[in-house]
């Protein structure tokens, strides 16, 4: 199961969206060089307020481009970087990956999937009603989060649009993704 990077984004200030770039550099154990969320400990404001010493399991945010097409069908226009992700992909079912999956991106970079992004109210601030498109409930009443996955950088490297994303599933029991 291989995919491709369609866009890369980063921002050095807190804002909901992240501008697209020609490339980003992933730093092992830290995240995206020059991104406000890079670091060993949490950088998301709500998590810093809870406990600033928590490990940063949200160093790199990935979203599947197919989500943009899905929400477009419901009348929303969303492009790469606009939901705050660092890497936009196509062809990998990110939401179905188990915890601990390694994503080999481009020539060198490797990230480990830590869990699901927990969509927040800022999404409705971006486009009213969009939050209901990226988080909802399935037929059994279970919460379904569609706003991508979070990861940590295991091996650094430069990532560019067009880079191949190769999936390496973890050995052992499949542990479904939970929100992080």
Secondary structure, DSSP 4 states (H G I P E B T S, - for coil): -EEEEEEEE--SS--SS--EESEEEEETTTEETT-TT-SSB--SHHHHHHHTTSB-S-SEEEEETHHHHHHHTTT----TTTTS-SEEEES--GGGPPTT-EEEETTTEEEEEEEE----THHHHHSTT-HHHHEEE-TTS-EEE-S-EEEEEEE-EEEETT-EEEEEPPSSS-----B-
